[in-house]
Amino acid sequence: MALAGTVPATAAETPAPSLPFLQVDNEGEAPGFVWVSIGADPRVAAVTAEIYAPSGDLADAEPLAVTELMPDAPHANGNTLWRSAAVVNLPARAADYQALIHLRDASGADLPGSPVSRHYIYMPALRITDAMVDRSTLDWFHQSARISGTVLLDTPEDPGPGTPAAGVHVVAFQPGGGTSGIDVHSDAQGHFTGTTTVYDPSVQLQVNAVPGTGVQGPITGLPTALTVKRLATRSTLATRTLNLLEGKSATLSGHAEVLNGTAWQPLSGADADCPDQQQPAVTGAAGQFTCTFTRPGNRTVAVTVHDWQNLWLAPATQNVAIHTVWKTATTLTATLDDRSRLHVTGTLQDTGTRRTWSAGSRVVLEYSANGSTGWRTIRTLTVNPGSSANPTTGTFSTSFTARNDGYWRARFTGNADNQPSGSPVRRAHRYATRITAFNASPEPVRKGRTLTITGRLEKKTSATWTPAGGQTVTLYFTPRGSTHATRVGTARTNSHGVFTAHATAKQDGTWSATWYATSSGYLTGTATPDYVDVN
């Protein structure tokens, strides 16, 4: 075969309409022979090739070689390949000899438009023999195939059986790209071996011996296509419903298997697509994988196990329902009035402003003497649903008599949809007061006589009780048989906290005294009542 690149006739080279298609076949096989591809035409009975020097006018030139061509083999496209009966002998190797191709009929006359001028290549050529692949079917466990063959060098002077070509660069590729083929060099015997993988389900590879200067290189197709057998997979998840705490992450473990022949075995090295992760998880040696979820919201997502090319494995998908447990916030106010009554109000809020509180939510109200230890539950309070104006905030409240000093907090213990939360600790405190040594005398007393009423007002701002001087105490009298106390006057305490008052005895009854707290720092102090018999 002659050695110029196979190029269809250009517009300038197109034969007259009466001539069939004609092309000098320059593919590098059997250099030194002349190969011509001719379209089917029953008129063509003989073909002659005249080879001329690379340059010069052919009108007056003598051919360097003249050779008769014989039909060699038909092409699938209907053309016939004609070959010279012997090697042509030319004075030098070159890639641009001129050839005049004569197409003759049975009488020996040129067909109209004949001869036709073409280029002819006269150079050594590489040839690949015994090209083969060790496996035609690839799968997950066998993702590469070994390609081997031998590179021979043929010369135009003696194409013969060829000699081993050492150090020749050999590559394999898929026409149009898409395959990572071999990239090796032949050894001293011309042998080459390399491994390749594929990126498509079916690939027909070609092997190319890359020529050096002054040498042609062939492209040889492998005898069989490489095809991918996609293996079945299956996966399981540790749970099909996953609770995700808003503001935190939740992990989900899973296991993947691949069908190897008739047996399932752990699938390692595959990708597990986890919706909340930018990068997939990769299955371990035992087929295990872990997905991490961070995005809140009640949703159903798919976890899919596959290979990154989506080529080797049939994907396995499992759905998991993500149930979000939302953040909450609890607030509390706790104030103590002067009668030592604790007034508690608070809110339970959905921090994401997503919904109203359902009926039945509860918080516990807890007490501690020091604010850090010894907490105990005093009340369990029902949370009222949020209002239309503020639907995401539930409210609770209560009032009861409590100690004059203590620490309080509200705690929401959480439920299936909401996370626990606790309020800040609040201190509710007032100093205690009391009226001691309270007495109305004399007892008994004659009607119309004067009663002397005395007592001592004290406050406790530390560990001991101290006099409360300069304070006004209110005096009350309740007649016998009545439940209504009547205010009868006031008395002022001296520096020792002592107060004294006088009243006319008119009827039997009970005397009492009260000091009303004049600031939010004290409790109201009350005396123990004293009954006086008037006769």
C-alpha positions as CSV (number, residue, x, y, z in Angstrom):
1,M,0.0,0.0,0.0
2,A,1.3,3.5,-0.8
3,L,2.1,6.0,1.8
4,A,0.4,9.4,1.6
5,G,-2.5,10.3,4.0
6,T,-5.8,8.9,2.8
7,V,-7.6,11.9,1.4
8,P,-10.7,11.8,-0.8
9,A,-10.2,13.5,-4.1
10,T,-10.5,17.3,-3.8
11,A,-12.6,19.4,-6.1
12,A,-9.5,20.1,-8.3
13,E,-8.8,16.3,-8.5
14,T,-12.3,15.1,-9.1
15,P,-12.2,12.9,-12.3
16,A,-14.4,13.5,-15.3
17,P,-17.9,12.3,-14.7
18,S,-17.1,9.3,-17.0
19,L,-14.4,8.0,-14.6
20,P,-15.1,6.0,-11.4
21,F,-13.9,7.1,-8.0
22,L,-10.1,6.7,-7.8
23,Q,-7.8,7.2,-4.8
24,V,-4.2,6.1,-4.1
25,D,-4.4,4.3,-0.8
26,N,-1.6,5.5,1.4
27,E,-2.1,3.8,4.8
28,G,1.4,2.4,5.3
29,E,0.7,-1.3,4.9
30,A,3.3,-3.1,2.7
31,P,5.2,0.0,1.7
32,G,6.8,-0.2,-1.8
33,F,3.6,-1.6,-3.4
34,V,1.2,0.7,-5.2
35,W,-2.3,0.5,-3.9
36,V,-5.3,2.2,-5.6
37,S,-8.9,2.2,-4.6
38,I,-11.2,2.4,-7.6
39,G,-15.0,2.7,-7.6
40,A,-17.0,-0.1,-9.2
41,D,-17.0,0.3,-13.0
42,P,-17.3,-2.7,-15.4
43,R,-15.2,-0.8,-17.9
44,V,-12.1,-0.9,-15.9
45,A,-10.2,-4.0,-17.1
46,A,-6.6,-2.9,-16.3
47,V,-4.8,-0.4,-14.2
48,T,-1.3,0.9,-14.7
49,A,0.7,3.3,-12.4
50,E,3.5,5.5,-13.6
51,I,5.7,6.9,-10.8
52,Y,7.5,10.2,-11.4
53,A,9.9,12.4,-9.5
54,P,8.4,14.5,-6.7
55,S,8.6,17.7,-8.7
56,G,8.7,18.6,-12.4
57,D,6.4,18.7,-15.4
58,L,5.1,15.3,-16.2
59,A,4.6,16.2,-19.9
60,D,8.3,15.6,-20.8
61,A,9.4,13.5,-17.9
62,E,10.3,9.8,-18.0
63,P,8.7,7.7,-15.3
64,L,11.0,6.3,-12.6
65,A,8.8,3.1,-12.4
66,V,5.9,1.6,-14.3
67,T,3.8,-1.1,-12.7
68,E,0.7,-3.0,-13.6
69,L,-1.9,-3.3,-10.8
70,M,-4.1,-6.3,-10.1
71,P,-7.5,-6.5,-8.3
72,D,-6.7,-7.4,-4.7
73,A,-9.9,-7.2,-2.6
74,P,-13.3,-5.5,-2.7
75,H,-14.2,-2.9,-0.1
76,A,-17.5,-2.9,1.9
77,N,-18.4,0.4,0.1
78,G,-18.2,-1.3,-3.3
79,N,-14.8,0.0,-4.3
80,T,-12.1,-2.4,-5.4
81,L,-8.5,-2.3,-4.1
82,W,-5.9,-2.7,-6.8
83,R,-2.3,-3.6,-5.9
84,S,1.0,-3.6,-7.9
85,A,2.2,-7.1,-8.7
86,A,5.7,-6.3,-7.2
87,V,7.5,-3.6,-5.2
88,V,8.5,-0.6,-7.2
89,N,12.1,0.4,-6.9
90,L,12.6,4.2,-6.6
91,P,15.9,6.1,-6.1
92,A,15.0,7.7,-2.7
93,R,12.5,7.6,0.0
94,A,10.0,10.5,-0.2
95,A,6.5,11.4,0.7
96,D,5.5,13.3,-2.4
97,Y,6.2,11.2,-5.5
98,Q,3.9,11.9,-8.4
99,A,1.8,9.1,-9.8
100,L,-0.2,8.9,-13.1
101,I,-2.9,6.2,-12.8
102,H,-4.2,4.8,-16.1
103,L,-7.6,3.2,-16.2
104,R,-7.9,1.0,-19.3
105,D,-10.7,-0.9,-20.8
106,A,-10.5,-4.4,-22.3
107,S,-9.0,-3.1,-25.5
108,G,-6.2,-1.4,-23.6
109,A,-7.4,2.1,-24.3
110,D,-7.6,4.7,-21.5
111,L,-11.0,5.5,-20.3
112,P,-12.2,9.1,-20.9
113,G,-10.4,11.3,-18.4
114,S,-7.6,8.9,-17.8
115,P,-4.8,9.1,-16.6
116,V,-5.3,10.7,-13.3
117,S,-2.5,12.4,-11.2
118,R,-2.1,11.5,-7.5
119,H,0.6,11.7,-4.9
120,Y,2.5,8.6,-3.9
121,I,4.4,7.9,-0.6
122,Y,7.5,5.8,-0.7
123,M,8.7,5.5,3.0
124,P,9.1,2.9,5.7
125,A,6.0,2.0,7.7
126,L,5.3,0.6,11.2
127,R,2.8,-2.2,11.4
128,I,1.0,-3.6,14.5
129,T,0.4,-7.4,14.6
130,D,-1.2,-9.7,17.1
131,A,-3.1,-6.8,18.7
132,M,-5.4,-8.3,21.4
133,V,-7.2,-7.6,24.7
134,D,-7.2,-10.0,27.7
135,R,-10.9,-9.4,28.5
136,S,-13.7,-7.9,26.5
137,T,-16.1,-7.5,29.5
138,L,-15.3,-5.1,32.3
139,D,-17.1,-4.7,35.6
140,W,-16.8,-3.1,39.1
141,F,-14.2,-5.6,40.1
142,H,-12.3,-5.6,36.8
143,Q,-12.3,-2.0,35.6
144,S,-9.2,-2.3,33.3
145,A,-8.2,-4.5,30.4
146,R,-4.7,-5.4,29.2
147,I,-3.8,-4.6,25.6
148,S,-0.8,-6.2,23.9
149,G,0.7,-6.6,20.5
150,T,3.9,-6.3,18.4
151,V,5.2,-3.4,16.4
152,L,7.1,-4.3,13.1
153,L,8.9,-2.0,10.7
154,D,8.5,-2.6,7.0
155,T,10.6,-0.8,4.4
156,P,9.5,0.1,0.9
157,E,12.5,-1.7,-0.6
158,D,11.6,-5.0,1.2
159,P,8.2,-4.9,2.9
160,G,8.7,-8.6,3.7
161,P,7.7,-10.0,7.2
162,G,9.1,-6.9,8.9
163,T,11.6,-6.4,11.7
164,P,10.8,-5.8,15.4
165,A,10.5,-2.1,16.1
166,A,11.9,-1.2,19.6
167,G,11.1,2.0,21.5
168,V,8.0,2.9,19.5
169,H,5.4,5.0,21.2
170,V,2.1,3.1,21.2
171,V,-1.2,4.6,22.3
172,A,-4.8,3.2,22.4
173,F,-7.8,5.5,22.1
174,Q,-11.5,5.5,21.3
175,P,-12.4,7.3,18.1
176,G,-13.8,10.6,19.1
177,G,-12.1,10.5,22.6
178,G,-13.6,9.5,25.9
179,T,-11.2,6.6,26.8
180,S,-8.1,6.6,28.9
181,G,-6.0,4.2,26.7
182,I,-2.6,2.8,27.0
183,D,0.5,5.0,26.5
184,V,3.6,2.7,26.4
185,H,6.7,2.0,24.3
186,S,7.6,-1.3,22.6
187,D,10.5,-3.4,23.9
188,A,13.5,-4.8,22.0
189,Q,11.3,-7.5,20.4
190,G,8.7,-4.9,19.4
191,H,6.2,-6.2,22.0
192,F,4.1,-3.8,24.0
193,T,1.6,-4.2,26.9
194,G,-0.6,-1.7,28.7
195,T,-3.8,-1.4,30.6
196,T,-6.8,0.7,29.8
197,T,-10.2,1.6,31.3
198,V,-13.3,3.0,29.7
199,Y,-15.8,5.8,30.4
200,D,-18.6,4.5,28.2
201,P,-20.7,1.3,28.3
202,S,-19.2,0.0,25.1
203,V,-16.0,1.0,23.4
204,Q,-14.2,-0.1,20.2
205,L,-10.6,0.8,20.8
206,Q,-7.9,1.5,18.2
207,V,-4.2,1.2,18.6
208,N,-1.7,3.6,17.1
209,A,2.0,3.2,16.7
210,V,3.2,6.8,16.7
211,P,5.7,7.2,13.8
212,G,9.0,9.1,14.0
213,T,10.4,11.3,11.2
214,G,10.4,9.5,7.9
215,V,8.2,6.7,9.1
216,Q,4.5,6.0,8.6
217,G,2.3,4.8,11.5
218,P,-0.8,2.6,11.2
219,I,-4.0,2.7,13.2
220,T,-5.2,-0.8,14.1
221,G,-8.5,-1.7,15.5
222,L,-8.7,-4.2,18.4
223,P,-10.5,-7.4,17.4
224,T,-13.2,-7.0,20.0
225,A,-15.1,-4.1,21.7
226,L,-14.8,-3.5,25.5
227,T,-18.2,-3.5,27.2
228,V,-19.2,-2.7,30.8
229,K,-21.4,-5.1,32.8
230,R,-23.3,-3.0,35.3
231,L,-23.6,-4.8,38.6
232,A,-26.6,-4.7,40.8
233,T,-26.4,-3.0,44.2
234,R,-28.5,-2.7,47.3
235,S,-28.4,-0.6,50.4
236,T,-29.9,-0.4,53.9
237,L,-30.2,2.5,56.4
238,A,-30.0,2.3,60.2
239,T,-33.4,4.1,60.4
240,R,-36.0,5.4,58.0
241,T,-36.9,8.3,60.2
242,L,-34.1,10.6,61.5
243,N,-34.6,13.2,64.2
244,L,-32.6,16.4,63.5
245,L,-32.1,18.9,66.3
246,E,-32.3,22.4,64.8
247,G,-28.9,24.1,65.0
248,K,-27.1,20.7,65.3
249,S,-26.2,17.9,63.0
250,A,-27.5,14.3,62.8
251,T,-25.7,11.3,61.4
252,L,-27.2,8.4,59.6
253,S,-25.3,5.2,59.0
254,G,-25.9,2.8,56.1
255,H,-24.6,-0.3,54.5
256,A,-24.1,-1.1,50.8
257,E,-23.7,-4.4,48.9
258,V,-22.9,-5.4,45.4
259,L,-23.9,-8.6,43.5
260,N,-20.8,-10.4,42.5
261,G,-21.9,-13.4,40.4
262,T,-24.6,-15.0,42.5
263,A,-23.4,-13.7,45.9
264,W,-24.0,-10.4,47.6
265,Q,-20.9,-8.9,49.2
266,P,-19.9,-5.5,50.9
267,L,-19.5,-2.7,48.4
268,S,-16.4,-0.6,49.2
269,G,-15.2,2.5,47.4
270,A,-18.6,3.6,46.1
271,D,-20.2,7.0,46.5
272,A,-23.2,7.6,48.8
273,D,-25.0,10.8,47.9
274,C,-26.0,12.6,51.1
275,P,-28.4,15.5,50.3
276,D,-26.9,17.9,53.0
277,Q,-23.2,17.2,52.0
278,Q,-21.3,18.9,49.2
279,Q,-19.2,15.8,48.8
280,P,-20.6,12.2,48.8
281,A,-19.7,9.8,51.6
282,V,-17.5,6.8,50.4
283,T,-18.3,3.3,51.5
284,G,-15.7,1.5,53.6
285,A,-14.2,-1.9,53.4
286,A,-17.3,-3.4,55.0
287,G,-19.7,-1.4,52.8
288,Q,-20.5,1.0,55.6
289,F,-21.1,4.7,55.1
290,T,-22.3,7.7,57.2
291,C,-24.3,10.7,56.0
292,T,-24.5,13.9,58.0
293,F,-27.6,16.1,57.9
294,T,-27.6,19.8,59.0
295,R,-30.4,21.5,57.2
296,P,-33.6,21.8,59.3
297,G,-37.0,21.1,57.9
298,N,-39.4,18.2,57.8
299,R,-38.7,16.5,54.5
300,T,-38.1,13.1,52.8
301,V,-34.8,12.8,51.1
302,A,-33.1,10.0,49.0
303,V,-29.7,8.5,49.8
304,T,-28.3,6.9,46.7
305,V,-25.3,4.6,46.4
306,H,-23.5,4.5,43.0
307,D,-20.1,4.9,41.4
308,W,-19.0,8.4,40.5
309,Q,-19.2,7.6,36.8
310,N,-22.6,6.0,37.0
311,L,-21.1,3.4,34.8
312,W,-20.2,0.3,36.8
313,L,-23.0,0.0,39.3
314,A,-26.8,0.1,39.1
315,P,-27.7,2.8,41.8
316,A,-29.4,1.8,45.0
317,T,-31.7,4.4,46.6
318,Q,-33.3,4.5,50.1
319,N,-35.5,7.3,51.3
320,V,-35.3,8.7,54.8
321,A,-37.7,11.1,56.5
322,I,-36.0,14.0,58.3
323,H,-38.0,15.1,61.3
324,T,-36.8,18.4,62.7
325,V,-36.9,19.0,66.5
326,W,-37.1,22.8,66.6
327,K,-35.3,25.2,69.0
328,T,-37.3,26.9,71.7
329,A,-36.7,29.7,74.2
330,T,-38.2,30.1,77.6
331,T,-38.5,33.5,79.4
332,L,-39.5,34.2,83.0
333,T,-40.3,37.1,85.3
334,A,-40.8,36.5,89.0
335,T,-41.7,39.2,91.5
336,L,-42.6,39.1,95.2
337,D,-45.2,41.5,96.5
338,D,-45.2,43.0,100.1
339,R,-47.5,40.1,101.3
340,S,-44.8,37.6,100.1
341,R,-46.9,36.5,97.2
342,L,-44.9,35.4,94.1
343,H,-46.2,36.5,90.8
344,V,-44.8,34.5,87.8
345,T,-45.2,35.2,84.1
346,G,-43.3,33.7,81.2
347,T,-43.2,32.8,77.5
348,L,-42.3,29.7,75.5
349,Q,-41.2,30.7,72.1
350,D,-40.5,28.9,68.8
351,T,-37.2,30.6,67.8
352,G,-37.9,29.8,64.1
353,T,-41.3,31.6,64.1
354,R,-42.9,28.7,62.3
355,R,-46.1,27.8,64.1
356,T,-48.4,28.3,67.0
357,W,-48.0,26.3,70.2
358,S,-50.4,23.4,70.5
359,A,-52.5,23.0,73.6
360,G,-51.0,20.9,76.3
361,S,-47.5,22.1,76.4
362,R,-46.1,22.5,79.9
363,V,-43.2,24.1,81.7
364,V,-42.1,23.4,85.3
365,L,-41.4,26.2,87.8
366,E,-38.4,25.4,90.0
367,Y,-37.0,26.9,93.2
368,S,-33.5,27.0,94.7
369,A,-32.4,28.7,97.9
370,N,-29.0,29.7,96.5
371,G,-29.7,29.7,92.7
372,S,-27.3,26.9,91.8
373,T,-28.1,23.7,93.7
374,G,-31.1,22.1,95.3
375,W,-33.5,22.9,92.6
376,R,-37.0,21.4,93.1
377,T,-40.2,21.7,91.2
378,I,-42.9,23.9,92.8
379,R,-45.5,24.1,90.1
380,T,-46.2,22.6,86.6
381,L,-47.7,25.3,84.4
382,T,-49.7,24.9,81.2
383,V,-48.6,27.0,78.3
384,N,-51.4,29.0,76.6
385,P,-51.2,28.9,72.8
386,G,-49.9,32.0,71.1
387,S,-52.3,34.7,70.0
388,S,-53.2,35.6,66.5
389,A,-51.0,38.7,66.8
390,N,-48.1,36.7,68.2
391,P,-48.7,33.0,67.2
392,T,-45.2,31.7,67.9
393,T,-45.1,32.8,71.6
394,G,-47.0,30.8,74.2
395,T,-47.6,32.3,77.7
396,F,-47.9,31.0,81.2
397,S,-48.5,32.6,84.6
398,T,-49.3,31.8,88.3
399,S,-49.3,33.4,91.8
400,F,-48.8,31.9,95.2
401,T,-47.3,32.6,98.6
402,A,-43.6,32.0,98.7
403,R,-40.5,32.5,100.7
404,N,-39.3,36.1,101.0
405,D,-36.0,35.2,99.3
406,G,-35.3,32.6,96.6
407,Y,-34.3,31.8,93.1
408,W,-36.7,30.8,90.4
409,R,-36.5,29.3,86.9
410,A,-38.9,27.9,84.3
411,R,-37.9,24.9,82.3
412,F,-39.5,23.4,79.2
413,T,-38.6,19.7,79.1
414,G,-39.3,19.4,75.3
415,N,-41.4,17.1,73.3
416,A,-41.3,15.2,70.0
417,D,-41.3,18.4,67.9
418,N,-39.5,20.9,70.2
419,Q,-36.2,21.0,72.0
420,P,-35.9,21.6,75.8
421,S,-35.1,25.2,76.9
422,G,-34.8,27.0,80.2
423,S,-35.2,30.5,81.3
424,P,-32.5,32.6,83.0
425,V,-32.6,32.3,86.8
426,R,-34.5,35.1,88.5
427,R,-34.2,36.1,92.2
428,A,-37.4,37.2,94.1
429,H,-36.5,38.9,97.3
430,R,-37.9,41.2,100.1
431,Y,-36.6,41.8,103.6
432,A,-38.9,40.4,106.3
433,T,-40.5,42.6,108.9
434,R,-42.5,41.9,112.1
435,I,-44.3,43.6,115.0
436,T,-43.4,42.0,118.3
437,A,-44.5,42.6,122.0
438,F,-47.8,43.9,120.8
439,N,-50.1,44.5,123.7
440,A,-53.3,46.4,124.5
441,S,-53.7,47.0,128.3
442,P,-55.0,46.9,130.9
443,E,-56.9,43.7,130.5
444,P,-59.7,43.5,131.3
445,V,-60.6,47.2,131.3
446,R,-63.6,49.2,132.4
447,K,-65.7,50.8,129.7
448,G,-64.7,54.4,129.1
449,R,-61.2,53.9,130.4
450,T,-58.1,54.5,128.4
451,L,-56.2,51.6,126.7
452,T,-52.5,51.8,126.0
453,I,-51.4,50.0,122.8
454,T,-47.7,49.2,122.4
455,G,-45.4,47.1,120.1
456,R,-42.0,46.9,118.5
457,L,-41.4,47.0,114.7
458,E,-38.4,45.0,113.5
459,K,-36.8,44.3,110.2
460,K,-34.4,41.5,109.1
461,T,-31.8,42.8,106.6
462,S,-29.1,40.4,107.7
463,A,-28.9,37.3,110.0
464,T,-30.5,39.2,113.0
465,W,-33.6,41.3,113.6
466,T,-33.0,45.1,114.1
467,P,-35.4,47.9,115.2
468,A,-37.1,49.8,112.5
469,G,-37.3,53.4,113.7
470,G,-39.2,56.3,112.2
471,Q,-42.0,54.2,110.6
472,T,-45.7,54.6,110.8
473,V,-47.8,51.7,112.1
474,T,-51.5,51.5,111.4
475,L,-53.8,50.3,114.3
476,Y,-57.0,48.3,113.7
477,F,-60.0,47.2,116.0
478,T,-62.4,44.3,115.3
479,P,-65.5,44.2,117.5
480,R,-66.4,40.9,119.0
481,G,-68.7,38.9,116.7
482,S,-67.5,40.9,113.6
483,T,-65.0,40.0,110.8
484,H,-64.5,43.6,109.7
485,A,-61.4,45.4,111.1
486,T,-61.8,49.2,111.5
487,R,-58.8,51.5,111.2
488,V,-58.6,53.5,114.4
489,G,-55.3,55.4,114.0
490,T,-51.6,55.3,113.6
491,A,-48.5,55.3,115.7
492,R,-44.9,56.3,115.0
493,T,-41.9,54.1,116.0
494,N,-39.0,55.6,117.9
495,S,-35.4,54.8,117.3
496,H,-35.8,51.5,119.1
497,G,-38.7,50.6,116.8
498,V,-41.2,51.0,119.7
499,F,-44.6,52.6,119.1
500,T,-47.2,53.7,121.7
501,A,-50.9,54.7,121.1
502,H,-54.0,55.4,123.4
503,A,-57.6,54.6,122.8
504,T,-60.9,54.7,124.8
505,A,-62.2,51.2,125.7
506,K,-65.8,51.0,124.3
507,Q,-66.5,47.4,123.7
508,D,-65.0,43.9,123.7
509,G,-62.8,43.2,120.6
510,T,-59.5,42.5,119.1
511,W,-56.7,45.0,118.5
512,S,-54.1,44.6,115.8
513,A,-51.3,46.6,114.1
514,T,-49.8,46.5,110.6
515,W,-46.8,48.2,109.0
516,Y,-47.2,48.6,105.3
517,A,-44.0,48.3,103.3
518,T,-43.0,51.7,101.9
519,S,-40.7,50.2,99.2
520,S,-40.3,47.1,97.1
521,G,-37.5,45.9,99.3
522,Y,-39.6,44.9,102.3
523,L,-42.5,42.7,103.2
524,T,-45.5,44.1,105.2
525,G,-45.2,43.4,108.9
526,T,-48.3,42.4,111.0
527,A,-48.7,42.0,114.8
528,T,-50.3,39.1,116.5
529,P,-53.8,40.3,117.5
530,D,-54.7,41.0,121.1
531,Y,-58.2,40.5,122.5
532,V,-59.4,43.0,125.2
533,D,-62.4,42.3,127.4
534,V,-64.3,45.5,128.3
535,N,-66.7,45.5,131.3
